[in-house]
Amino acid sequence: ISGATGLEETEIERMIKEAEEHADEDKKRRELVDARNQLDSVIYQIEKTLDEQGDALGSDDQDKIKAAIEEARKALEADDVATIEAAGQALAEASAQLAQAAQQSAAADAGADAAAAQPEGGADDDIIDAEFDDKSVN
């Protein structure tokens, strides 16, 4: 807030005072919004991983994760950061096996890619060590 806005000095002082009075409210609101955004992001990632890797888990584990997702969605409506964070923690715990399955799948894919890139004859086949001298450069 500055005097360049055409406001009177008393109006500027009043606005600054109001901003200072509401600073704690604004901070709490920001924390709530950040917690909701973080949980929403976690829900999205777990749903995506469940769609892609869920077959690696049993139906009981899938159901447990889906139930935790639903509880987390309900927690998004809460006006309490602790409730939202607790739901996020419960969701992370419920989906731990899913994360392990996704990592194992990624490791298996990386191993298959590395094996496919390795030439059949071995690493030293068709490699010639030579020096090159360019005489055309003065």
N, C-alpha and C positions, 0 to 999 in steps of 0.2 A: 504494500500500500504506500503510495507516494503522493506528494503534493501536486505532481504533474497531472493528476486525474481531474483537477478542478474542484475537488472536495475541500470543504473548510477544515481547518486544523482540528477543531473539536470532533468533527465527524471521523476524521482519520484516527484520532486517539480512541474514540469509542470502538471503532472496528478492530483496532489492535487489541484492546482490552478484551473484547468478545472472543477473538481468536485465541488469546492466551487462556481464557476461562474454559474453552472447549477443547484444548489441546489433549487432555487425558481421554476425553470421549472419542476424539478423532483417532488417537493411537489404538484404543481398544477396538474400534470399528475396523481399523486397518488390519489388526491382528486376526480378527474374525474373518475378514474377506480373504486374507492370505491363507488361513487354515482351510477355508472352504475350497479355494482354488487348488491347493495342494492335494486335498482329498479327492477332488473331482479328477485331477490328473492321474492319481494312483488308480482310481476306479477304471478310468479309460484304459490305462496300460494293462491292468490285470484282465479286463474283459478281452482286450485284443490278444493277449497271450493265451488266455483260456480258449479263444476261438481257434488259434493257430496250433497250440500244443496240448489242448485238453484231452486229446485221445490217449496221451501217455499216462493219464491218471485214471483211477477207477471212478465209477459213477458216484460212490460215496464222497470221495474227495471233491469231485466236481460240484456236487450238491452243497457241500460245506462252503466252498468258495462262493457259489452263487448266493447262498444265504447271507454270507458276510458282505457281499456286494450290496444286497438289498438293505441290510442294516446300515451300511455306510451311506447309502443314498438317503435314508431317513435322517441320519445324523447331519446331513448337509443343511437341513432345515433348522437345526438348533441354533440358538443365539449364544451358545457357550463354546468357547475355544476348546476347553478340556473334553467336552463330549465329542467334538469333531475329531480331536487328536486320538481319543480312545478308540473310536470307530476305525480310524486309519491303522492303528496298531493291531486291532483285532483282525482287520482285513489282511494286513501283512503276514500275521501269524497263520491265518487260514490258507494263504496262498503260497506258503514257503515251499511246499512240495511242487507246486506248479513252476516256481522259479528254478528249482533243481532240475526238473524235467526239461525246461527250456534251455538251461545251460548244457545239459548232457546232449541235447539235440544239436545245439550249436557246435559243441566240441566234435561230435560225430560228423557233422557237415564239413567242418574245417579239416578233419582228418581225411575225409574222402576227397576233398578238393586238393589237398597236398599230395595225396597218392596219385591222383589223376594228372597232376602237373609234373611228376617225376618221370623222366624218360625211362624206357624199358631197359636199356643196356647198362645203365649206371650213370653216375654223375660225371665221369671223366671221358666218356665216349665223344668223339668228334671235336675235341678241344685241341687247338694247336696254339702253342705259345710262340709268338714271333714279335720281332721289333720292326718298326716301320720308320723309314727315313725319307722325308719329303725333300728331294733335291731341287724342286722347282721354286722354292721360297728362297729369296736372296737375303 
